[in-house]
Amino acid sequence: MNRTASFAALLLAITALPALALTTTPSPVPEPATIALVGGGLAAAILYSRRKRGQK
């Protein structure tokens, strides 16, 4: 296969990729629960670091 033909094949493969892409709908995420989990994790990390700092 010569260089021009391989480039043309590559170009064809790249342009065909969007047609092969799967379309999915995102599942709904309950925002209050997500925010509560992130906030709880952040609070736990802060308390852990303060406790660690106090032991030194």
Secondary structure, DSSP 8 states (H G I E B T S, - for coil): --HHHHHHHHHHHHHHHHHH----------HHHHHHHHHHHHHHHHHHHHHHHHH-
